[in-house]
Amino acid sequence: MDRRYANVLLYDDNGRADNPEREIVNKPRGWKFTFEDKGADVYTLYVDSNSVWVTNNEGWHRGCKRDYENVNYSGSFNMVAKRIISKTDDPGSVMHAALEIMPDKARYKVGDTAEFTILYEGKPLANRKATAYCDAWQDLKSVETDAAGKIRIPIDDAGSYVIIAKHVDASKCVSDEFDETSFSTTLLVDAE
């Protein structure tokens, strides 16, 4: 992702912390973030990107629908990646994004059942699909939230677990810019 389209935010026990340094690395391919540990018990790192896209007969375009003719679709896309760094199992309570995934713990052990609450604007999203993945699995798993917005995933393997939630809100539109807002949040947690 182009650096211009991504915001990197770090929170500690007291709120916003200094933004981490970032560099592009090749192995593994992506970004590497570093920051000074100033003694907080929990740090929460967010990378978010917000942009408006439209489609018309000529394809996808970044920009508002008022700038293009024959628009078939227009949407504002809010994508968030979240990582919690904790000295204990405490996941903290930082919620930065409109669509959040809150784990019951910061780290898991094989044999645990991980519980995640999916919230939109601070309220649980009931009966919604989410996606789970572990680097030890062959495939993605689809899971559904219960009435309290919770999903549970058995931790059968050591490694990194990724939880992805998506939500579209048609009420969040601007008539000449985009027709709906799409939220996507990804949380990464580890199990040992």
Biotite code that builds the C-alpha atoms (Angstrom):
import biotite.structure as struc

atoms = struc.array([
    struc.Atom([0.000, 0.000, 0.000], chain_id="A", res_id=1, res_name="MET", atom_name="CA", element="C"),
    struc.Atom([1.244, 3.449, -0.849], chain_id="A", res_id=2, res_name="ASP", atom_name="CA", element="C"),
    struc.Atom([2.334, 5.258, 2.341], chain_id="A", res_id=3, res_name="ARG", atom_name="CA", element="C"),
    struc.Atom([0.156, 8.242, 1.414], chain_id="A", res_id=4, res_name="ARG", atom_name="CA", element="C"),
    struc.Atom([-2.984, 6.147, 1.882], chain_id="A", res_id=5, res_name="TYR", atom_name="CA", element="C"),
    struc.Atom([-2.129, 4.532, 5.219], chain_id="A", res_id=6, res_name="ALA", atom_name="CA", element="C"),
    struc.Atom([-2.158, 6.073, 8.682], chain_id="A", res_id=7, res_name="ASN", atom_name="CA", element="C"),
    struc.Atom([-0.166, 4.376, 11.432], chain_id="A", res_id=8, res_name="VAL", atom_name="CA", element="C"),
    struc.Atom([-1.360, 5.007, 14.982], chain_id="A", res_id=9, res_name="LEU", atom_name="CA", element="C"),
    struc.Atom([-0.071, 3.695, 18.289], chain_id="A", res_id=10, res_name="LEU", atom_name="CA", element="C"),
    struc.Atom([-1.935, 3.775, 21.596], chain_id="A", res_id=11, res_name="TYR", atom_name="CA", element="C"),
    struc.Atom([-0.662, 2.928, 25.067], chain_id="A", res_id=12, res_name="ASP", atom_name="CA", element="C"),
    struc.Atom([-2.338, 2.743, 28.486], chain_id="A", res_id=13, res_name="ASP", atom_name="CA", element="C"),
    struc.Atom([-2.875, 6.520, 28.486], chain_id="A", res_id=14, res_name="ASN", atom_name="CA", element="C"),
    struc.Atom([-4.081, 7.104, 24.925], chain_id="A", res_id=15, res_name="GLY", atom_name="CA", element="C"),
    struc.Atom([-2.167, 8.139, 21.815], chain_id="A", res_id=16, res_name="ARG", atom_name="CA", element="C"),
    struc.Atom([1.547, 7.402, 21.886], chain_id="A", res_id=17, res_name="ALA", atom_name="CA", element="C"),
    struc.Atom([4.275, 8.508, 19.518], chain_id="A", res_id=18, res_name="ASP", atom_name="CA", element="C"),
    struc.Atom([3.722, 7.048, 16.073], chain_id="A", res_id=19, res_name="ASN", atom_name="CA", element="C"),
    struc.Atom([6.055, 4.161, 15.309], chain_id="A", res_id=20, res_name="PRO", atom_name="CA", element="C"),
    struc.Atom([8.783, 4.265, 12.710], chain_id="A", res_id=21, res_name="GLU", atom_name="CA", element="C"),
    struc.Atom([8.007, 2.235, 9.607], chain_id="A", res_id=22, res_name="ARG", atom_name="CA", element="C"),
    struc.Atom([10.084, 0.802, 6.840], chain_id="A", res_id=23, res_name="GLU", atom_name="CA", element="C"),
    struc.Atom([9.355, -1.410, 3.865], chain_id="A", res_id=24, res_name="ILE", atom_name="CA", element="C"),
    struc.Atom([10.984, -4.841, 4.081], chain_id="A", res_id=25, res_name="VAL", atom_name="CA", element="C"),
    struc.Atom([11.229, -7.656, 1.557], chain_id="A", res_id=26, res_name="ASN", atom_name="CA", element="C"),
    struc.Atom([11.333, -10.734, 3.817], chain_id="A", res_id=27, res_name="LYS", atom_name="CA", element="C"),
    struc.Atom([8.640, -11.031, 4.890], chain_id="A", res_id=28, res_name="PRO", atom_name="CA", element="C"),
    struc.Atom([7.296, -8.593, 2.319], chain_id="A", res_id=29, res_name="ARG", atom_name="CA", element="C"),
    struc.Atom([5.518, -5.664, 3.942], chain_id="A", res_id=30, res_name="GLY", atom_name="CA", element="C"),
    struc.Atom([6.085, -3.014, 6.569], chain_id="A", res_id=31, res_name="TRP", atom_name="CA", element="C"),
    struc.Atom([8.138, -3.277, 9.726], chain_id="A", res_id=32, res_name="LYS", atom_name="CA", element="C"),
    struc.Atom([7.118, -1.048, 12.645], chain_id="A", res_id=33, res_name="PHE", atom_name="CA", element="C"),
    struc.Atom([9.320, -0.093, 15.572], chain_id="A", res_id=34, res_name="THR", atom_name="CA", element="C"),
    struc.Atom([8.650, 2.081, 18.600], chain_id="A", res_id=35, res_name="PHE", atom_name="CA", element="C"),
    struc.Atom([10.221, 2.782, 21.967], chain_id="A", res_id=36, res_name="GLU", atom_name="CA", element="C"),
    struc.Atom([8.733, 0.870, 24.887], chain_id="A", res_id=37, res_name="ASP", atom_name="CA", element="C"),
    struc.Atom([7.999, 3.601, 27.420], chain_id="A", res_id=38, res_name="LYS", atom_name="CA", element="C"),
    struc.Atom([6.747, 1.177, 30.052], chain_id="A", res_id=39, res_name="GLY", atom_name="CA", element="C"),
    struc.Atom([3.107, 0.719, 29.090], chain_id="A", res_id=40, res_name="ALA", atom_name="CA", element="C"),
    struc.Atom([1.552, -2.667, 29.804], chain_id="A", res_id=41, res_name="ASP", atom_name="CA", element="C"),
    struc.Atom([-0.414, -2.684, 26.534], chain_id="A", res_id=42, res_name="VAL", atom_name="CA", element="C"),
    struc.Atom([0.268, -1.079, 23.162], chain_id="A", res_id=43, res_name="TYR", atom_name="CA", element="C"),
    struc.Atom([-2.297, -1.192, 20.360], chain_id="A", res_id=44, res_name="THR", atom_name="CA", element="C"),
    struc.Atom([-1.068, -0.555, 16.826], chain_id="A", res_id=45, res_name="LEU", atom_name="CA", element="C"),
    struc.Atom([-3.442, 0.410, 14.027], chain_id="A", res_id=46, res_name="TYR", atom_name="CA", element="C"),
    struc.Atom([-2.804, 0.836, 10.336], chain_id="A", res_id=47, res_name="VAL", atom_name="CA", element="C"),
    struc.Atom([-5.813, 2.359, 8.644], chain_id="A", res_id=48, res_name="ASP", atom_name="CA", element="C"),
    struc.Atom([-6.633, 3.515, 5.170], chain_id="A", res_id=49, res_name="SER", atom_name="CA", element="C"),
    struc.Atom([-9.651, 5.437, 3.955], chain_id="A", res_id=50, res_name="ASN", atom_name="CA", element="C"),
    struc.Atom([-10.435, 6.136, 0.332], chain_id="A", res_id=51, res_name="SER", atom_name="CA", element="C"),
    struc.Atom([-13.373, 6.586, -2.031], chain_id="A", res_id=52, res_name="VAL", atom_name="CA", element="C"),
    struc.Atom([-13.657, 4.478, -5.177], chain_id="A", res_id=53, res_name="TRP", atom_name="CA", element="C"),
    struc.Atom([-16.105, 4.489, -8.070], chain_id="A", res_id=54, res_name="VAL", atom_name="CA", element="C"),
    struc.Atom([-16.754, 2.148, -10.973], chain_id="A", res_id=55, res_name="THR", atom_name="CA", element="C"),
    struc.Atom([-18.095, 3.036, -14.367], chain_id="A", res_id=56, res_name="ASN", atom_name="CA", element="C"),
    struc.Atom([-17.868, 1.506, -17.854], chain_id="A", res_id=57, res_name="ASN", atom_name="CA", element="C"),
    struc.Atom([-14.130, 2.241, -17.883], chain_id="A", res_id=58, res_name="GLU", atom_name="CA", element="C"),
    struc.Atom([-13.345, 0.398, -14.609], chain_id="A", res_id=59, res_name="GLY", atom_name="CA", element="C"),
    struc.Atom([-12.326, 1.385, -11.072], chain_id="A", res_id=60, res_name="TRP", atom_name="CA", element="C"),
    struc.Atom([-11.245, 4.938, -10.190], chain_id="A", res_id=61, res_name="HIS", atom_name="CA", element="C"),
    struc.Atom([-10.094, 6.523, -6.963], chain_id="A", res_id=62, res_name="ARG", atom_name="CA", element="C"),
    struc.Atom([-12.225, 9.585, -6.325], chain_id="A", res_id=63, res_name="GLY", atom_name="CA", element="C"),
    struc.Atom([-15.782, 10.843, -5.864], chain_id="A", res_id=64, res_name="CYS", atom_name="CA", element="C"),
    struc.Atom([-18.705, 9.933, -8.100], chain_id="A", res_id=65, res_name="LYS", atom_name="CA", element="C"),
    struc.Atom([-19.274, 13.599, -9.001], chain_id="A", res_id=66, res_name="ARG", atom_name="CA", element="C"),
    struc.Atom([-15.942, 13.468, -10.871], chain_id="A", res_id=67, res_name="ASP", atom_name="CA", element="C"),
    struc.Atom([-16.973, 10.634, -13.241], chain_id="A", res_id=68, res_name="TYR", atom_name="CA", element="C"),
    struc.Atom([-19.755, 9.899, -15.697], chain_id="A", res_id=69, res_name="GLU", atom_name="CA", element="C"),
    struc.Atom([-21.991, 6.809, -15.769], chain_id="A", res_id=70, res_name="ASN", atom_name="CA", element="C"),
    struc.Atom([-21.021, 5.668, -12.277], chain_id="A", res_id=71, res_name="VAL", atom_name="CA", element="C"),
    struc.Atom([-22.237, 2.128, -11.507], chain_id="A", res_id=72, res_name="ASN", atom_name="CA", element="C"),
    struc.Atom([-20.998, 1.994, -7.921], chain_id="A", res_id=73, res_name="TYR", atom_name="CA", element="C"),
    struc.Atom([-19.342, 4.329, -5.454], chain_id="A", res_id=74, res_name="SER", atom_name="CA", element="C"),
    struc.Atom([-18.153, 3.585, -1.971], chain_id="A", res_id=75, res_name="GLY", atom_name="CA", element="C"),
    struc.Atom([-16.005, 4.855, 0.825], chain_id="A", res_id=76, res_name="SER", atom_name="CA", element="C"),
    struc.Atom([-13.679, 2.100, 2.026], chain_id="A", res_id=77, res_name="PHE", atom_name="CA", element="C"),
    struc.Atom([-12.278, 2.077, 5.557], chain_id="A", res_id=78, res_name="ASN", atom_name="CA", element="C"),
    struc.Atom([-9.705, -0.661, 6.066], chain_id="A", res_id=79, res_name="MET", atom_name="CA", element="C"),
    struc.Atom([-8.014, -1.249, 9.409], chain_id="A", res_id=80, res_name="VAL", atom_name="CA", element="C"),
    struc.Atom([-5.353, -3.673, 10.619], chain_id="A", res_id=81, res_name="ALA", atom_name="CA", element="C"),
    struc.Atom([-4.911, -4.020, 14.384], chain_id="A", res_id=82, res_name="LYS", atom_name="CA", element="C"),
    struc.Atom([-2.224, -5.619, 16.532], chain_id="A", res_id=83, res_name="ARG", atom_name="CA", element="C"),
    struc.Atom([-2.091, -5.684, 20.328], chain_id="A", res_id=84, res_name="ILE", atom_name="CA", element="C"),
    struc.Atom([1.295, -5.894, 22.043], chain_id="A", res_id=85, res_name="ILE", atom_name="CA", element="C"),
    struc.Atom([0.853, -6.762, 25.715], chain_id="A", res_id=86, res_name="SER", atom_name="CA", element="C"),
    struc.Atom([3.242, -7.693, 28.510], chain_id="A", res_id=87, res_name="LYS", atom_name="CA", element="C"),
    struc.Atom([0.471, -9.884, 29.977], chain_id="A", res_id=88, res_name="THR", atom_name="CA", element="C"),
    struc.Atom([-2.662, -11.481, 28.525], chain_id="A", res_id=89, res_name="ASP", atom_name="CA", element="C"),
    struc.Atom([-4.530, -8.172, 29.015], chain_id="A", res_id=90, res_name="ASP", atom_name="CA", element="C"),
    struc.Atom([-5.720, -6.939, 25.589], chain_id="A", res_id=91, res_name="PRO", atom_name="CA", element="C"),
    struc.Atom([-6.386, -3.410, 26.860], chain_id="A", res_id=92, res_name="GLY", atom_name="CA", element="C"),
    struc.Atom([-9.488, -1.494, 25.907], chain_id="A", res_id=93, res_name="SER", atom_name="CA", element="C"),
    struc.Atom([-8.411, 0.748, 23.031], chain_id="A", res_id=94, res_name="VAL", atom_name="CA", element="C"),
    struc.Atom([-11.016, 1.133, 20.314], chain_id="A", res_id=95, res_name="MET", atom_name="CA", element="C"),
    struc.Atom([-10.001, 3.429, 17.479], chain_id="A", res_id=96, res_name="HIS", atom_name="CA", element="C"),
    struc.Atom([-12.018, 2.210, 14.503], chain_id="A", res_id=97, res_name="ALA", atom_name="CA", element="C"),
    struc.Atom([-15.756, 2.301, 13.745], chain_id="A", res_id=98, res_name="ALA", atom_name="CA", element="C"),
    struc.Atom([-15.621, -1.481, 13.193], chain_id="A", res_id=99, res_name="LEU", atom_name="CA", element="C"),
    struc.Atom([-13.656, -3.137, 15.997], chain_id="A", res_id=100, res_name="GLU", atom_name="CA", element="C"),
    struc.Atom([-12.603, -6.633, 16.938], chain_id="A", res_id=101, res_name="ILE", atom_name="CA", element="C"),
    struc.Atom([-11.907, -6.925, 20.666], chain_id="A", res_id=102, res_name="MET", atom_name="CA", element="C"),
    struc.Atom([-10.237, -10.128, 21.905], chain_id="A", res_id=103, res_name="PRO", atom_name="CA", element="C"),
    struc.Atom([-10.751, -11.487, 25.414], chain_id="A", res_id=104, res_name="ASP", atom_name="CA", element="C"),
    struc.Atom([-6.958, -11.951, 25.698], chain_id="A", res_id=105, res_name="LYS", atom_name="CA", element="C"),
    struc.Atom([-3.879, -10.539, 24.004], chain_id="A", res_id=106, res_name="ALA", atom_name="CA", element="C"),
    struc.Atom([-2.226, -13.970, 23.606], chain_id="A", res_id=107, res_name="ARG", atom_name="CA", element="C"),
    struc.Atom([-3.500, -17.515, 23.543], chain_id="A", res_id=108, res_name="TYR", atom_name="CA", element="C"),
    struc.Atom([-2.209, -20.992, 24.281], chain_id="A", res_id=109, res_name="LYS", atom_name="CA", element="C"),
    struc.Atom([-2.993, -24.162, 22.371], chain_id="A", res_id=110, res_name="VAL", atom_name="CA", element="C"),
    struc.Atom([-6.101, -25.621, 24.005], chain_id="A", res_id=111, res_name="GLY", atom_name="CA", element="C"),
    struc.Atom([-7.722, -22.217, 24.679], chain_id="A", res_id=112, res_name="ASP", atom_name="CA", element="C"),
    struc.Atom([-10.949, -21.079, 23.106], chain_id="A", res_id=113, res_name="THR", atom_name="CA", element="C"),
    struc.Atom([-10.439, -17.524, 21.925], chain_id="A", res_id=114, res_name="ALA", atom_name="CA", element="C"),
    struc.Atom([-13.371, -15.150, 22.191], chain_id="A", res_id=115, res_name="GLU", atom_name="CA", element="C"),
    struc.Atom([-13.651, -12.012, 20.069], chain_id="A", res_id=116, res_name="PHE", atom_name="CA", element="C"),
    struc.Atom([-16.371, -9.354, 20.181], chain_id="A", res_id=117, res_name="THR", atom_name="CA", element="C"),
    struc.Atom([-17.147, -7.557, 16.935], chain_id="A", res_id=118, res_name="ILE", atom_name="CA", element="C"),
    struc.Atom([-18.505, -4.048, 17.418], chain_id="A", res_id=119, res_name="LEU", atom_name="CA", element="C"),
    struc.Atom([-19.719, -1.349, 15.055], chain_id="A", res_id=120, res_name="TYR", atom_name="CA", element="C"),
    struc.Atom([-19.765, 2.156, 16.500], chain_id="A", res_id=121, res_name="GLU", atom_name="CA", element="C"),
    struc.Atom([-19.341, 0.586, 19.945], chain_id="A", res_id=122, res_name="GLY", atom_name="CA", element="C"),
    struc.Atom([-22.335, -1.761, 19.644], chain_id="A", res_id=123, res_name="LYS", atom_name="CA", element="C"),
    struc.Atom([-22.104, -5.542, 19.154], chain_id="A", res_id=124, res_name="PRO", atom_name="CA", element="C"),
    struc.Atom([-22.813, -6.820, 15.631], chain_id="A", res_id=125, res_name="LEU", atom_name="CA", element="C"),
    struc.Atom([-25.104, -9.822, 16.090], chain_id="A", res_id=126, res_name="ALA", atom_name="CA", element="C"),
    struc.Atom([-25.500, -12.657, 13.579], chain_id="A", res_id=127, res_name="ASN", atom_name="CA", element="C"),
    struc.Atom([-22.742, -11.444, 11.257], chain_id="A", res_id=128, res_name="ARG", atom_name="CA", element="C"),
    struc.Atom([-20.191, -13.483, 9.364], chain_id="A", res_id=129, res_name="LYS", atom_name="CA", element="C"),
    struc.Atom([-16.506, -13.071, 10.067], chain_id="A", res_id=130, res_name="ALA", atom_name="CA", element="C"),
    struc.Atom([-13.470, -14.899, 8.741], chain_id="A", res_id=131, res_name="THR", atom_name="CA", element="C"),
    struc.Atom([-10.766, -16.640, 10.743], chain_id="A", res_id=132, res_name="ALA", atom_name="CA", element="C"),
    struc.Atom([-7.411, -17.957, 9.575], chain_id="A", res_id=133, res_name="TYR", atom_name="CA", element="C"),
    struc.Atom([-4.396, -19.565, 11.211], chain_id="A", res_id=134, res_name="CYS", atom_name="CA", element="C"),
    struc.Atom([-1.115, -20.010, 9.361], chain_id="A", res_id=135, res_name="ASP", atom_name="CA", element="C"),
    struc.Atom([-1.286, -23.721, 10.319], chain_id="A", res_id=136, res_name="ALA", atom_name="CA", element="C"),
    struc.Atom([-4.621, -24.196, 8.505], chain_id="A", res_id=137, res_name="TRP", atom_name="CA", element="C"),
    struc.Atom([-5.169, -24.982, 4.851], chain_id="A", res_id=138, res_name="GLN", atom_name="CA", element="C"),
    struc.Atom([-8.304, -22.838, 4.467], chain_id="A", res_id=139, res_name="ASP", atom_name="CA", element="C"),
    struc.Atom([-10.154, -19.831, 5.811], chain_id="A", res_id=140, res_name="LEU", atom_name="CA", element="C"),
    struc.Atom([-12.978, -20.519, 8.258], chain_id="A", res_id=141, res_name="LYS", atom_name="CA", element="C"),
    struc.Atom([-16.271, -18.672, 8.278], chain_id="A", res_id=142, res_name="SER", atom_name="CA", element="C"),
    struc.Atom([-17.703, -17.965, 11.725], chain_id="A", res_id=143, res_name="VAL", atom_name="CA", element="C"),
    struc.Atom([-20.837, -16.124, 12.824], chain_id="A", res_id=144, res_name="GLU", atom_name="CA", element="C"),
    struc.Atom([-21.308, -13.797, 15.759], chain_id="A", res_id=145, res_name="THR", atom_name="CA", element="C"),
    struc.Atom([-23.885, -14.638, 18.394], chain_id="A", res_id=146, res_name="ASP", atom_name="CA", element="C"),
    struc.Atom([-26.504, -12.201, 19.759], chain_id="A", res_id=147, res_name="ALA", atom_name="CA", element="C"),
    struc.Atom([-23.787, -10.452, 21.814], chain_id="A", res_id=148, res_name="ALA", atom_name="CA", element="C"),
    struc.Atom([-21.503, -9.998, 18.784], chain_id="A", res_id=149, res_name="GLY", atom_name="CA", element="C"),
    struc.Atom([-19.094, -12.709, 19.953], chain_id="A", res_id=150, res_name="LYS", atom_name="CA", element="C"),
    struc.Atom([-17.284, -15.403, 18.018], chain_id="A", res_id=151, res_name="ILE", atom_name="CA", element="C"),
    struc.Atom([-15.320, -18.251, 19.526], chain_id="A", res_id=152, res_name="ARG", atom_name="CA", element="C"),
    struc.Atom([-12.413, -20.018, 17.879], chain_id="A", res_id=153, res_name="ILE", atom_name="CA", element="C"),
    struc.Atom([-10.686, -23.097, 19.291], chain_id="A", res_id=154, res_name="PRO", atom_name="CA", element="C"),
    struc.Atom([-6.929, -22.591, 19.433], chain_id="A", res_id=155, res_name="ILE", atom_name="CA", element="C"),
    struc.Atom([-5.738, -25.954, 18.128], chain_id="A", res_id=156, res_name="ASP", atom_name="CA", element="C"),
    struc.Atom([-2.403, -24.860, 16.669], chain_id="A", res_id=157, res_name="ASP", atom_name="CA", element="C"),
    struc.Atom([0.433, -22.548, 17.612], chain_id="A", res_id=158, res_name="ALA", atom_name="CA", element="C"),
    struc.Atom([0.976, -19.610, 15.293], chain_id="A", res_id=159, res_name="GLY", atom_name="CA", element="C"),
    struc.Atom([-0.667, -16.402, 14.168], chain_id="A", res_id=160, res_name="SER", atom_name="CA", element="C"),
    struc.Atom([-4.455, -16.132, 13.984], chain_id="A", res_id=161, res_name="TYR", atom_name="CA", element="C"),
    struc.Atom([-6.167, -13.542, 11.813], chain_id="A", res_id=162, res_name="VAL", atom_name="CA", element="C"),
    struc.Atom([-9.759, -12.447, 12.371], chain_id="A", res_id=163, res_name="ILE", atom_name="CA", element="C"),
    struc.Atom([-11.443, -10.368, 9.656], chain_id="A", res_id=164, res_name="ILE", atom_name="CA", element="C"),
    struc.Atom([-14.762, -8.548, 10.048], chain_id="A", res_id=165, res_name="ALA", atom_name="CA", element="C"),
    struc.Atom([-16.601, -6.559, 7.382], chain_id="A", res_id=166, res_name="LYS", atom_name="CA", element="C"),
    struc.Atom([-19.627, -4.300, 7.558], chain_id="A", res_id=167, res_name="HIS", atom_name="CA", element="C"),
    struc.Atom([-21.359, -2.063, 5.001], chain_id="A", res_id=168, res_name="VAL", atom_name="CA", element="C"),
    struc.Atom([-23.386, 0.934, 6.160], chain_id="A", res_id=169, res_name="ASP", atom_name="CA", element="C"),
    struc.Atom([-25.599, 2.426, 3.437], chain_id="A", res_id=170, res_name="ALA", atom_name="CA", element="C"),
    struc.Atom([-26.679, 5.189, 5.835], chain_id="A", res_id=171, res_name="SER", atom_name="CA", element="C"),
    struc.Atom([-23.123, 6.562, 5.703], chain_id="A", res_id=172, res_name="LYS", atom_name="CA", element="C"),
    struc.Atom([-23.253, 8.172, 2.277], chain_id="A", res_id=173, res_name="CYS", atom_name="CA", element="C"),
    struc.Atom([-22.678, 11.576, 0.736], chain_id="A", res_id=174, res_name="VAL", atom_name="CA", element="C"),
    struc.Atom([-24.972, 11.978, -2.263], chain_id="A", res_id=175, res_name="SER", atom_name="CA", element="C"),
    struc.Atom([-22.447, 13.398, -4.731], chain_id="A", res_id=176, res_name="ASP", atom_name="CA", element="C"),
    struc.Atom([-19.426, 11.467, -3.413], chain_id="A", res_id=177, res_name="GLU", atom_name="CA", element="C"),
    struc.Atom([-20.302, 7.853, -2.506], chain_id="A", res_id=178, res_name="PHE", atom_name="CA", element="C"),
    struc.Atom([-23.372, 5.678, -1.918], chain_id="A", res_id=179, res_name="ASP", atom_name="CA", element="C"),
    struc.Atom([-22.220, 3.635, 1.081], chain_id="A", res_id=180, res_name="GLU", atom_name="CA", element="C"),
    struc.Atom([-19.365, 3.115, 3.477], chain_id="A", res_id=181, res_name="THR", atom_name="CA", element="C"),
    struc.Atom([-17.618, -0.237, 3.713], chain_id="A", res_id=182, res_name="SER", atom_name="CA", element="C"),
    struc.Atom([-15.632, -1.127, 6.828], chain_id="A", res_id=183, res_name="PHE", atom_name="CA", element="C"),
    struc.Atom([-13.079, -3.925, 7.065], chain_id="A", res_id=184, res_name="SER", atom_name="CA", element="C"),
    struc.Atom([-11.042, -4.665, 10.182], chain_id="A", res_id=185, res_name="THR", atom_name="CA", element="C"),
    struc.Atom([-8.342, -7.300, 10.603], chain_id="A", res_id=186, res_name="THR", atom_name="CA", element="C"),
    struc.Atom([-6.962, -8.348, 13.992], chain_id="A", res_id=187, res_name="LEU", atom_name="CA", element="C"),
    struc.Atom([-3.795, -10.416, 14.386], chain_id="A", res_id=188, res_name="LEU", atom_name="CA", element="C"),
    struc.Atom([-3.197, -12.426, 17.590], chain_id="A", res_id=189, res_name="VAL", atom_name="CA", element="C"),
    struc.Atom([-0.653, -15.123, 18.478], chain_id="A", res_id=190, res_name="ASP", atom_name="CA", element="C"),
    struc.Atom([-0.962, -18.524, 20.076], chain_id="A", res_id=191, res_name="ALA", atom_name="CA", element="C"),
    struc.Atom([1.845, -20.618, 21.517], chain_id="A", res_id=192, res_name="GLU", atom_name="CA", element="C"),
])
